[in-house]
Every structure is written in structure tokens, then in C-alpha cells.
């Protein structure tokens, strides 16, 4: 195994602490008699445990060893794989290096674990290569990633030579991309000693625009702007503002689910992370995806200055925002930044600044969102309609009159009419069954 690993060129930056490299070290020590059988067995079990944990996280099944090798190949971001993501497999000398790696990968795909199992009296690799996973709910792992890995693994295992293996891999890179951005829909970021790190969101809510009852004009505007963005036409940063519980956040999540297969990705950024926006953009601007920087429940108090980072990125900074990045935000405030009555009093303050300048400063942020969509609370008729449609979808056996009566009582007790309170009522009614 370690001999095949040593042949990698394009894929030579696979981490040295990976399961593959650790197993390579174990097999080398086995061949050279450097460790006792007990130690080798212990080390093998450690790596098998890691592989099982990875398989659980990603819902692997069948041949876990081949699933794992496939996962390595589609997540390794190297010059070859990233180029294939953008333009596919073009002619070039780098292709020969890649085919060399794929020859080695094919040997690993069909590696004979029999000698070491027989020598150590174990059968863990036999079990791994014929694994039957426990059925799990989709929210426990990323179902889309699991399907891609398992189906590609079967195709790669059946490849007759490195040329067919090459065609399969490059076709996958062109269709789906490489690395975490190729596999996942949505991400969060964190600061790791000053370095921005992306974290996939594996349990993103599976919601679609049709799940949001009403707000047809709002959804139409959002779809038109997003489709233009995904298709590479002119599109605007988008602000969804209005009353709470009306479906603003749900609409954006639904948009990502709808256009994921067309290369749309979402990165969620919190207010305290706005200083990192420029860094995030620099890390994604050359990738073959369309990114929405998503900011939920966005608003600023007078003393908060983080909005200045956002203003500079959207428009006005030295570096132009790339075409593959848009900002989608939701807010209960249209103007995002809290206003005081004193802001409207156009007199010169003690510091020698006109209050109208302060007002203009606060309004300039919202004006940078070319697409502004209002989500207001439904009237009573629309609220009843939402309740009835949700009840029908959830197979709640009540008449319209009974539902309206329950809706009246519920909205009075819960403080208003909105899609959120309607869904909460449905959850309550389902719980009574």
C-alpha cells in the first residue's frame, strides 16, 4: 500500500495524518517486521475506527474502503482538480501526472488485504469492503454528499484502466466541482488563530419555495434575481425585510436548495464576522461556483460600526466585488441601522457635523441593496389561508371553520399573525392527535 501511495504526484498533498497514510505506515512496518502483531493490530483498529466514524458522518455504505478513497479524490483541491472544475479536462502534460496517480489509485481500490488479515488473524478489512450501514435519518448526514460518493465509487471501481478512471474523475470535477464547495450547499466560517476556516453545514433544513404559503410576488422577485445571478447575468444584492416570522430566512434557504445543482452555494456570516468578509471573498472569487453571503436578522445599533465593513465590500471599496458573489440579508428593519429622531434634525452638533450627514450615512447601507423585498404580516384572510394549506399538507382532519376558530385563539395568545405562528399552530394540532 505504501508503494502505491508514494506514486502520487498531483495528489501528493493528501494529509500525512490521513487514514490512508497511517495505514500505509502500518503496512510498511508489517512488511519490514518493525512492529509486533499486537501493536500492528491495535494501530489497524485505530484507523478502522476513524474510517467508521467518517462513514457514519457521510452515510457511506457497501465498500467503505472504496468510498473512502473516492472521498479523498473528490475533496483534494490541487491544481489539476481545480482546473478541471473550471474548464474540464484540457490537453496538457499535467494529464499524464494525473493518470499516473489514477493508476496508483486503481491499485488501492482493489488492494488485497488478505495477507495481513491472515497473518494477524483479523477480518476487519473484509468487513469494511462488504459493509451494510445502519439506516439513518437524512438529517444525521449530508444525503447529497453520500449519494455522490457512493455512486462515483462504484463507477471508479469498475473502470478498466487509468484512461477510463481519468474520464470519470474529470467529468465529476466539471459537473460537481472539487473539495467541500463541490459537495456541500452551505457553510459557516470561524477564525482559527487569524485564519478563516469554512465549515460545511450538513443538516441544513430541506425546504422549498412551495413550502412557503403565500408571498408569491416576493418569491418571484427573489427567484428572478437569483436565476440571473446563477446564469451569469446582472443581479443585485438582496435585502428581505419586514415583520418577523414571515418567511424571509426560509425563502433564502429554499433558494439555495433549489439552485444547488446549478452551482449555487451559501456562506452564513454573523455580524461579528464582518471584518472577515474581504478575506472570505478572496478565498472564493476564483472558484467555479456562485456564492451567496447570507446574513440573517441583520441590524445595527448606533454604537455598532461593523456595517462599515459591509458597505466597503458591497460598493465603494478599492477591490471590486467579484461577479460570483452576492449578499443576501434578512432584517426586521428596512434601514438596518437604528435611527434616532435627532438624526432628522438638520442642525450642526457640538462636533461640527450636520445631522443630515449622519442620516445619509445610515441610509447609504440599505441603498447598496439593489433588490429590496418586503415581507409583511398577513391579514386575517391570508393567515387563515396559510393555516388551512398547512393543515391540508399535514393531513389534519378538521373543517375550515374549526381551523379558523383555532387560528383565532392561537394568534391572540401567541401575539400576532404570521407564517411562523401558523406553523406553530399546526405543530400543536399534530401533537394533539
Residue, then its C-alpha position, 0 to 999 in steps of 0.5 A: x500500500x505504501x508503494x502505491x501511495x508514494x506514486x502520487x504526484x498531483x495528489x501528493x498533498x493528501x494529509x500525512x495524518x490521513x487514514x490512508x497514510x497511517x495505514x500505509x505506515x502500518x503496512x510498511x512496518x508489517x512488511x519490514x517486521x518493525x512492529x509486533x502483531x499486537x501493536x500492528x493490530x491495535x494501530x489497524x483498529x485505530x484507523x478502522x475506527x476513524x474510517x467508521x466514524x467518517x462513514x457514519x458522518x457521510x452515510x457511506x455504505x457497501x465498500x467503505x474502503x472504496x468510498x473512502x478513497x473516492x472521498x479523498x479524490x473528490x475533496x483534494x483541491x490541487x491544481x489539476x482538480x481545480x482546473x478541471x472544475x473550471x474548464x474540464x479536462x484540457x490537453x496538457x502534460x499535467x494529464x499524464x501526472x494525473x493518470x499516473x496517480x489514477x493508476x496508483x489509485x486503481x491499485x488501492x481500490x482493489x488492494x488485497x488485504x488478505x495477507x495481513x488479515x491472515x497473518x494477524x488473524x483479523x477480518x476487519x478489512x473484509x468487513x469494511x469492503x462488504x459493509x451494510x450501514x445502519x439506516x439513518x435519518x437524512x438529517x444525521x448526514x449530508x444525503x447529497x454528499x453520500x449519494x455522490x460518493x457512493x455512486x462515483x465509487x462504484x463507477x471508479x471501481x469498475x473502470x478498466x484502466x487509468x484512461x477510463x478512471x481519468x474520464x470519470x474523475x474529470x467529468x465529476x470535477x466539471x459537473x460537481x466541482x472539487x473539495x467541500x464547495x463541490x459537495x456541500x450547499x452551505x457553510x459557516x466560517x470561524x477564525x482559527x488563530x487569524x485564519x478563516x476556516x469554512x465549515x460545511x453545514x450538513x443538516x441544513x433544513x430541506x425546504x422549498x419555495x412551495x413550502x412557503x404559503x403565500x408571498x408569491x410576488x416576493x418569491x418571484x422577485x427573489x427567484x428572478x434575481x437569483x436565476x440571473x445571478x446563477x446564469x451569469x447575468x446582472x443581479x443585485x444584492x438582496x435585502x428581505x425585510x419586514x415583520x418577523x416570522x414571515x418567511x424571509x430566512x426560509x425563502x433564502x434557504x429554499x433558494x439555495x436548495x433549489x439552485x444547488x445543482x446549478x452551482x449555487x452555494x451559501x456562506x452564513x456570516x454573523x455580524x461579528x464576522x464582518x471584518x472577515x468578509x474581504x478575506x472570505x471573498x478572496x478565498x472564493x472569487x476564483x472558484x467555479x461556483x456562485x456564492x451567496x453571503x447570507x446574513x440573517x436578522x441583520x441590524x445595527x445599533x448606533x454604537x455598532x460600526x461593523x456595517x462599515x465593513x459591509x458597505x466597503x465590500x458591497x460598493x465603494x471599496x478599492x477591490x471590486x466585488x467579484x461577479x460570483x458573489x452576492x449578499x443576501x440579508x434578512x432584517x426586521x428593519x428596512x434601514x438596518x441601522x437604528x435611527x434616532x429622531x435627532x438624526x432628522x434634525x438638520x442642525x450642526x452638533x457640538x462636533x461640527x457635523x450636520x445631522x443630515x450627514x449622519x442620516x445619509x450615512x445610515x441610509x447609504x447601507x440599505x441603498x447598496x441593496x439593489x433588490x429590496x423585498x418586503x415581507x409583511x404580516x398577513x391579514x386575517x384572510x391570508x393567515x387563515x389561508x396559510x393555516x388551512x394549506x398547512x393543515x391540508x399538507x399535514x393531513x389534519x382532519x378538521x373543517x375550515x371553520x374549526x381551523x379558523x376558530x383555532x387560528x383565532x385563539x392561537x394568534x391572540x395568545x401567541x401575539x400576532x399573525x404570521x407564517x411562523x405562528x401558523x406553523x406553530x399552530x399546526x405543530x400543536x394540532x399534530x401533537x394533539x392527535 
